[in-house]
Amino acid sequence: MASLFTKIIQREIPADIVYEDDHVVAFRDIAPVAPVHILIVPREEVTGVAALPDSGDHQHLLNAARKIAEAEGLGDGYRLVINQGEAAGQTVPHLHMHLLGGRDLAWPPG
Ligand code: 5GP
């Protein structure tokens, strides 16, 4: 069965898509925790970092993040987060990178 994010990628579920290329699709998080909170998702459906093949669409996540951060005007700084597994807070089993910005971000994270 297609993941929630694959359904968004295939336009079966609406989302505010801000970027896409041959490898990734990015859209605004439905429950943002920062003024800019975008999810960058490889088109290829992989459950998470622990299940990654050596190569694939996930290799394009960082380049997409850089382009989106530039487009969102996040020159002051931003954070990229991937939650792997339940203990780290992963709730959607389709690999995704959070792009967070637009406010000061505390360190260490919770
Ligand atoms: P995780 O907790 O797995 O790292 O991140 C999943 C993220 O997906 C959460 O921040 C959550 O708010 C977001 N999310 C869950 N369902 C939807 C949805 O239907 N649409 C959008 N745009 N974001 C979603």
Backbone and ligand atoms as CSV (ligand in chain L), in Angstrom:
chain,resi,resn,atom,element,x,y,z
A,1,MET,N,N,0.838,-1.199,0.000
A,1,MET,CA,C,0.000,0.000,0.000
A,1,MET,C,C,0.873,1.250,0.000
A,2,ALA,N,N,0.462,2.243,-0.759
A,2,ALA,CA,C,1.257,3.469,-0.846
A,2,ALA,C,C,1.277,4.192,0.495
A,3,SER,N,N,2.420,4.762,0.823
A,3,SER,CA,C,2.528,5.519,2.071
A,3,SER,C,C,1.766,6.830,1.941
A,4,LEU,N,N,1.505,7.447,3.090
A,4,LEU,CA,C,0.874,8.776,3.104
A,4,LEU,C,C,1.642,9.739,2.197
A,5,PHE,N,N,2.967,9.715,2.288
A,5,PHE,CA,C,3.746,10.673,1.508
A,5,PHE,C,C,3.748,10.316,0.022
A,6,THR,N,N,3.691,9.031,-0.313
A,6,THR,CA,C,3.553,8.679,-1.731
A,6,THR,C,C,2.213,9.191,-2.256
A,7,LYS,N,N,1.178,9.128,-1.437
A,7,LYS,CA,C,-0.125,9.652,-1.878
A,7,LYS,C,C,-0.055,11.160,-2.098
A,8,ILE,N,N,0.710,11.864,-1.267
A,8,ILE,CA,C,0.906,13.302,-1.497
A,8,ILE,C,C,1.696,13.524,-2.780
A,9,ILE,N,N,2.762,12.733,-2.972
A,9,ILE,CA,C,3.587,12.864,-4.180
A,9,ILE,C,C,2.744,12.618,-5.433
A,10,GLN,N,N,1.816,11.684,-5.342
A,10,GLN,CA,C,0.965,11.341,-6.501
A,10,GLN,C,C,-0.286,12.210,-6.591
A,11,ARG,N,N,-0.350,13.213,-5.720
A,11,ARG,CA,C,-1.470,14.180,-5.723
A,11,ARG,C,C,-2.803,13.537,-5.365
A,12,GLU,N,N,-2.757,12.433,-4.642
A,12,GLU,CA,C,-4.006,11.819,-4.175
A,12,GLU,C,C,-4.469,12.497,-2.890
A,13,ILE,N,N,-3.527,13.050,-2.133
A,13,ILE,CA,C,-3.820,13.812,-0.920
A,13,ILE,C,C,-3.217,15.194,-1.122
A,14,PRO,N,N,-3.992,16.261,-0.837
A,14,PRO,CA,C,-3.463,17.613,-1.076
A,14,PRO,C,C,-2.357,17.999,-0.102
A,15,ALA,N,N,-1.447,18.817,-0.579
A,15,ALA,CA,C,-0.381,19.370,0.261
A,15,ALA,C,C,0.147,20.617,-0.434
A,16,ASP,N,N,0.805,21.464,0.349
A,16,ASP,CA,C,1.393,22.693,-0.195
A,16,ASP,C,C,2.803,22.348,-0.686
A,17,ILE,N,N,2.884,21.928,-1.928
A,17,ILE,CA,C,4.158,21.496,-2.504
A,17,ILE,C,C,4.977,22.722,-2.903
A,18,VAL,N,N,6.224,22.787,-2.419
A,18,VAL,CA,C,7.056,23.966,-2.667
A,18,VAL,C,C,8.202,23.671,-3.629
A,19,TYR,N,N,8.494,22.389,-3.860
A,19,TYR,CA,C,9.632,22.033,-4.723
A,19,TYR,C,C,9.460,20.603,-5.181
A,20,GLU,N,N,9.858,20.318,-6.410
A,20,GLU,CA,C,9.971,18.922,-6.837
A,20,GLU,C,C,10.945,18.816,-7.989
A,21,ASP,N,N,11.594,17.681,-8.070
A,21,ASP,CA,C,12.447,17.359,-9.208
A,21,ASP,C,C,12.286,15.864,-9.494
A,22,ASP,N,N,13.191,15.306,-10.260
A,22,ASP,CA,C,13.038,13.891,-10.646
A,22,ASP,C,C,13.169,12.945,-9.456
A,23,HIS,N,N,13.747,13.415,-8.357
A,23,HIS,CA,C,14.095,12.521,-7.241
A,23,HIS,C,C,13.336,12.789,-5.941
A,24,VAL,N,N,12.974,14.032,-5.698
A,24,VAL,CA,C,12.348,14.382,-4.420
A,24,VAL,C,C,11.160,15.311,-4.640
A,25,VAL,N,N,10.277,15.306,-3.640
A,25,VAL,CA,C,9.162,16.264,-3.587
A,25,VAL,C,C,9.190,16.885,-2.192
A,26,ALA,N,N,8.930,18.183,-2.095
A,26,ALA,CA,C,8.949,18.875,-0.804
A,26,ALA,C,C,7.656,19.639,-0.617
A,27,PHE,N,N,7.114,19.559,0.602
A,27,PHE,CA,C,5.841,20.238,0.899
A,27,PHE,C,C,5.851,20.696,2.351
A,28,ARG,N,N,4.999,21.665,2.653
A,28,ARG,CA,C,4.959,22.225,4.014
A,28,ARG,C,C,4.319,21.226,4.968
A,29,ASP,N,N,4.930,21.129,6.173
A,29,ASP,CA,C,4.410,20.228,7.200
A,29,ASP,C,C,3.024,20.697,7.634
A,30,ILE,N,N,2.123,19.744,7.851
A,30,ILE,CA,C,0.746,20.078,8.230
A,30,ILE,C,C,0.683,20.642,9.653
A,31,ALA,N,N,1.679,20.370,10.465
A,31,ALA,CA,C,1.718,20.851,11.852
A,31,ALA,C,C,3.083,21.484,12.118
A,32,PRO,N,N,3.327,22.672,11.549
A,32,PRO,CA,C,4.683,23.248,11.602
A,32,PRO,C,C,5.130,23.571,13.018
A,33,VAL,N,N,6.417,23.313,13.283
A,33,VAL,CA,C,7.001,23.643,14.580
A,33,VAL,C,C,7.979,24.816,14.466
A,34,ALA,N,N,8.034,25.423,13.307
A,34,ALA,CA,C,8.856,26.605,13.063
A,34,ALA,C,C,8.183,27.387,11.932
A,35,PRO,N,N,8.505,28.679,11.798
A,35,PRO,CA,C,7.884,29.463,10.719
A,35,PRO,C,C,8.071,28.820,9.346
A,36,VAL,N,N,9.228,28.233,9.116
A,36,VAL,CA,C,9.428,27.416,7.912
A,36,VAL,C,C,9.616,25.971,8.361
A,37,HIS,N,N,8.737,25.093,7.933
A,37,HIS,CA,C,8.837,23.665,8.269
A,37,HIS,C,C,8.381,22.891,7.037
A,38,ILE,N,N,9.369,22.385,6.336
A,38,ILE,CA,C,9.130,21.712,5.049
A,38,ILE,C,C,9.652,20.282,5.141
A,39,LEU,N,N,8.903,19.365,4.575
A,39,LEU,CA,C,9.320,17.963,4.515
A,39,LEU,C,C,9.839,17.680,3.110
A,40,ILE,N,N,11.029,17.113,3.033
A,40,ILE,CA,C,11.639,16.777,1.742
A,40,ILE,C,C,11.661,15.260,1.667
A,41,VAL,N,N,11.016,14.728,0.632
A,41,VAL,CA,C,10.715,13.300,0.586
A,41,VAL,C,C,11.222,12.707,-0.734
A,42,PRO,N,N,12.008,11.630,-0.664
A,42,PRO,CA,C,12.402,10.972,-1.922
A,42,PRO,C,C,11.189,10.315,-2.565
A,43,ARG,N,N,11.136,10.387,-3.881
A,43,ARG,CA,C,10.011,9.749,-4.589
A,43,ARG,C,C,9.996,8.246,-4.313
A,44,GLU,N,N,11.171,7.651,-4.286
A,44,GLU,CA,C,11.310,6.229,-3.997
A,44,GLU,C,C,10.869,5.975,-2.553
A,45,GLU,N,N,9.970,5.023,-2.356
A,45,GLU,CA,C,9.433,4.790,-1.018
A,45,GLU,C,C,10.350,3.852,-0.240
A,46,VAL,N,N,11.051,4.412,0.743
A,46,VAL,CA,C,11.914,3.660,1.652
A,46,VAL,C,C,11.477,4.049,3.059
A,47,THR,N,N,11.380,3.077,3.967
A,47,THR,CA,C,10.771,3.385,5.271
A,47,THR,C,C,11.587,4.386,6.081
A,48,GLY,N,N,12.895,4.319,5.981
A,48,GLY,CA,C,13.713,5.239,6.768
A,48,GLY,C,C,15.181,5.017,6.495
A,49,VAL,N,N,16.015,5.739,7.238
A,49,VAL,CA,C,17.465,5.651,7.036
A,49,VAL,C,C,17.942,4.206,7.189
A,50,ALA,N,N,17.381,3.494,8.170
A,50,ALA,CA,C,17.844,2.135,8.453
A,50,ALA,C,C,17.596,1.172,7.298
A,51,ALA,N,N,16.725,1.536,6.383
A,51,ALA,CA,C,16.381,0.649,5.264
A,51,ALA,C,C,16.923,1.148,3.923
A,52,LEU,N,N,17.809,2.131,3.974
A,52,LEU,CA,C,18.263,2.742,2.718
A,52,LEU,C,C,19.120,1.802,1.867
A,53,PRO,N,N,18.872,1.781,0.575
A,53,PRO,CA,C,19.832,1.150,-0.329
A,53,PRO,C,C,21.053,2.065,-0.474
A,54,ASP,N,N,22.123,1.543,-1.048
A,54,ASP,CA,C,23.346,2.344,-1.165
A,54,ASP,C,C,23.147,3.573,-2.049
A,55,SER,N,N,22.290,3.448,-3.033
A,55,SER,CA,C,22.055,4.600,-3.909
A,55,SER,C,C,20.567,4.690,-4.223
A,56,GLY,N,N,20.161,5.889,-4.584
A,56,GLY,CA,C,18.748,6.079,-4.894
A,56,GLY,C,C,18.356,7.537,-4.755
A,57,ASP,N,N,17.056,7.780,-4.780
A,57,ASP,CA,C,16.544,9.154,-4.746
A,57,ASP,C,C,16.985,9.907,-3.484
A,58,HIS,N,N,17.223,9.171,-2.378
A,58,HIS,CA,C,17.593,9.841,-1.128
A,58,HIS,C,C,18.910,10.603,-1.253
A,59,GLN,N,N,19.732,10.243,-2.206
A,59,GLN,CA,C,21.005,10.946,-2.372
A,59,GLN,C,C,20.813,12.399,-2.820
A,60,HIS,N,N,19.614,12.735,-3.194
A,60,HIS,CA,C,19.341,14.087,-3.688
A,60,HIS,C,C,18.676,14.972,-2.628
A,61,LEU,N,N,18.500,14.455,-1.414
A,61,LEU,CA,C,17.810,15.231,-0.378
A,61,LEU,C,C,18.566,16.512,-0.020
A,62,LEU,N,N,19.880,16.409,0.131
A,62,LEU,CA,C,20.632,17.587,0.584
A,62,LEU,C,C,20.662,18.691,-0.463
A,63,ASN,N,N,20.827,18.323,-1.714
A,63,ASN,CA,C,20.821,19.346,-2.759
A,63,ASN,C,C,19.468,20.051,-2.802
A,64,ALA,N,N,18.400,19.276,-2.652
A,64,ALA,CA,C,17.065,19.884,-2.631
A,64,ALA,C,C,16.930,20.807,-1.426
A,65,ALA,N,N,17.440,20.371,-0.273
A,65,ALA,CA,C,17.349,21.195,0.943
A,65,ALA,C,C,18.047,22.539,0.738
A,66,ARG,N,N,19.219,22.508,0.147
A,66,ARG,CA,C,19.944,23.765,-0.103
A,66,ARG,C,C,19.134,24.701,-0.990
A,67,LYS,N,N,18.574,24.159,-2.058
A,67,LYS,CA,C,17.801,24.999,-2.986
A,67,LYS,C,C,16.550,25.562,-2.309
A,68,ILE,N,N,15.874,24.737,-1.539
A,68,ILE,CA,C,14.639,25.189,-0.882
A,68,ILE,C,C,14.972,26.235,0.178
A,69,ALA,N,N,16.027,25.993,0.951
A,69,ALA,CA,C,16.422,26.963,1.983
A,69,ALA,C,C,16.742,28.314,1.351
A,70,GLU,N,N,17.406,28.306,0.225
A,70,GLU,CA,C,17.697,29.563,-0.483
A,70,GLU,C,C,16.403,30.230,-0.906
A,71,ALA,N,N,15.499,29.439,-1.482
A,71,ALA,CA,C,14.231,29.992,-1.966
A,71,ALA,C,C,13.378,30.533,-0.824
A,72,GLU,N,N,13.518,29.947,0.367
A,72,GLU,CA,C,12.727,30.379,1.531
A,72,GLU,C,C,13.394,31.522,2.285
A,73,GLY,N,N,14.575,31.946,1.829
A,73,GLY,CA,C,15.261,33.072,2.461
A,73,GLY,C,C,15.852,32.752,3.818
A,74,LEU,N,N,16.349,31.531,3.972
A,74,LEU,CA,C,16.862,31.093,5.272
A,74,LEU,C,C,18.372,31.293,5.396
A,75,GLY,N,N,18.855,32.407,4.897
A,75,GLY,CA,C,20.291,32.673,4.908
A,75,GLY,C,C,20.892,32.734,6.297
A,76,ASP,N,N,20.089,33.062,7.323
A,76,ASP,CA,C,20.618,33.150,8.685
A,76,ASP,C,C,20.919,31.779,9.281
A,77,GLY,N,N,20.299,30.745,8.750
A,77,GLY,CA,C,20.547,29.401,9.268
A,77,GLY,C,C,19.275,28.578,9.290
A,78,TYR,N,N,19.464,27.293,9.310
A,78,TYR,CA,C,18.323,26.381,9.332
A,78,TYR,C,C,18.813,25.032,9.818
A,79,ARG,N,N,17.877,24.144,10.072
A,79,ARG,CA,C,18.232,22.816,10.568
A,79,ARG,C,C,17.570,21.755,9.702
A,80,LEU,N,N,18.327,20.675,9.451
A,80,LEU,CA,C,17.826,19.515,8.718
A,80,LEU,C,C,17.775,18.343,9.684
A,81,VAL,N,N,16.626,17.682,9.756
A,81,VAL,CA,C,16.423,16.605,10.723
A,81,VAL,C,C,15.801,15.406,10.020
A,82,ILE,N,N,16.352,14.227,10.319
A,82,ILE,CA,C,15.704,12.978,9.908
A,82,ILE,C,C,15.505,12.149,11.166
A,83,ASN,N,N,14.275,11.853,11.487
A,83,ASN,CA,C,13.979,10.976,12.621
A,83,ASN,C,C,13.933,9.535,12.115
A,84,GLN,N,N,14.750,8.690,12.732
A,84,GLN,CA,C,14.795,7.270,12.348
A,84,GLN,C,C,14.224,6.436,13.489
A,85,GLY,N,N,13.082,5.847,13.276
A,85,GLY,CA,C,12.517,4.934,14.264
A,85,GLY,C,C,11.654,5.628,15.307
A,86,GLU,N,N,10.838,4.830,15.956
A,86,GLU,CA,C,9.877,5.358,16.932
A,86,GLU,C,C,10.557,6.110,18.066
A,87,ALA,N,N,11.682,5.588,18.548
A,87,ALA,CA,C,12.348,6.216,19.697
A,87,ALA,C,C,12.837,7.615,19.360
A,88,ALA,N,N,13.057,7.875,18.085
A,88,ALA,CA,C,13.514,9.199,17.660
A,88,ALA,C,C,12.344,10.078,17.223
A,89,GLY,N,N,11.129,9.534,17.275
A,89,GLY,CA,C,9.957,10.342,16.943
A,89,GLY,C,C,9.444,10.181,15.530
A,90,GLN,N,N,9.963,9.201,14.790
A,90,GLN,CA,C,9.458,9.003,13.426
A,90,GLN,C,C,8.018,8.482,13.480
A,91,THR,N,N,7.131,9.173,12.787
A,91,THR,CA,C,5.716,8.778,12.769
A,91,THR,C,C,5.234,8.349,11.398
A,92,VAL,N,N,5.934,8.750,10.356
A,92,VAL,CA,C,5.539,8.373,8.989
A,92,VAL,C,C,6.651,7.497,8.398
A,93,PRO,N,N,6.327,6.226,8.075
A,93,PRO,CA,C,7.363,5.293,7.612
A,93,PRO,C,C,7.697,5.436,6.133
A,94,HIS,N,N,8.012,6.648,5.719
A,94,HIS,CA,C,8.529,6.950,4.381
A,94,HIS,C,C,9.588,8.017,4.624
A,95,LEU,N,N,10.832,7.673,4.357
A,95,LEU,CA,C,11.950,8.573,4.658
A,95,LEU,C,C,11.626,10.022,4.309
A,96,HIS,N,N,11.930,10.924,5.232
A,96,HIS,CA,C,11.723,12.347,4.968
A,96,HIS,C,C,12.691,13.160,5.812
A,97,MET,N,N,13.093,14.277,5.259
A,97,MET,CA,C,13.978,15.211,5.952
A,97,MET,C,C,13.171,16.465,6.283
A,98,HIS,N,N,13.220,16.873,7.548
A,98,HIS,CA,C,12.584,18.124,7.965
A,98,HIS,C,C,13.552,19.275,7.689
A,99,LEU,N,N,13.071,20.328,7.064
A,99,LEU,CA,C,13.810,21.591,6.935
A,99,LEU,C,C,13.113,22.599,7.845
A,100,LEU,N,N,13.847,23.038,8.877
A,100,LEU,CA,C,13.278,23.936,9.886
A,100,LEU,C,C,14.037,25.252,9.877
A,101,GLY,N,N,13.312,26.367,9.931
A,101,GLY,CA,C,13.972,27.654,9.975
A,101,GLY,C,C,12.981,28.772,10.237
A,102,GLY,N,N,13.522,29.978,10.253
A,102,GLY,CA,C,12.681,31.142,10.473
A,102,GLY,C,C,12.612,31.572,11.924
A,103,ARG,N,N,13.301,30.858,12.800
A,103,ARG,CA,C,13.426,31.264,14.212
A,103,ARG,C,C,14.730,30.677,14.740
A,104,ASP,N,N,15.154,31.149,15.931
A,104,ASP,CA,C,16.331,30.542,16.561
A,104,ASP,C,C,15.974,29.117,16.973
A,105,LEU,N,N,16.913,28.202,16.806
A,105,LEU,CA,C,16.679,26.786,17.098
A,105,LEU,C,C,17.623,26.351,18.211
A,106,ALA,N,N,17.056,25.862,19.309
A,106,ALA,CA,C,17.872,25.472,20.451
A,106,ALA,C,C,18.670,24.197,20.161
A,107,TRP,N,N,19.792,24.061,20.852
A,107,TRP,CA,C,20.603,22.848,20.775
A,107,TRP,C,C,21.044,22.458,22.170
A,108,PRO,N,N,21.019,21.218,22.599
A,108,PRO,CA,C,20.613,20.047,21.818
A,108,PRO,C,C,19.093,19.946,21.687
A,109,PRO,N,N,18.631,19.251,20.661
A,109,PRO,CA,C,17.197,19.017,20.506
A,109,PRO,C,C,16.726,18.019,21.565
A,110,GLY,N,N,15.441,17.924,21.736
A,110,GLY,CA,C,14.885,17.037,22.767
A,110,GLY,C,C,15.023,15.583,22.415
L,1,5GP,P1,P,8.241,12.368,11.646
L,1,5GP,O1,O,7.587,12.509,13.006
L,1,5GP,O2,O,7.907,11.036,11.022
L,1,5GP,O3,O,9.694,12.687,11.618
L,1,5GP,O4,O,7.574,13.485,10.749
L,1,5GP,C1,C,6.326,13.337,10.151
L,1,5GP,C2,C,5.798,14.709,9.872
L,1,5GP,O5,O,4.743,14.592,8.928
L,1,5GP,C3,C,5.216,15.428,11.095
L,1,5GP,O6,O,5.925,16.634,11.323
L,1,5GP,C4,C,3.763,15.664,10.714
L,1,5GP,O7,O,3.267,16.902,11.171
L,1,5GP,C5,C,3.783,15.567,9.204
L,1,5GP,N1,N,2.549,15.117,8.601
L,1,5GP,C6,C,1.791,14.046,9.005
L,1,5GP,N2,N,0.730,13.906,8.191
L,1,5GP,C7,C,0.819,14.889,7.257
L,1,5GP,C8,C,-0.010,15.249,6.135
L,1,5GP,O8,O,-1.029,14.631,5.818
L,1,5GP,N3,N,0.397,16.321,5.400
L,1,5GP,C9,C,1.533,17.044,5.710
L,1,5GP,N4,N,1.825,18.075,4.908
L,1,5GP,N5,N,2.329,16.714,6.753
L,1,5GP,C10,C,1.972,15.659,7.512
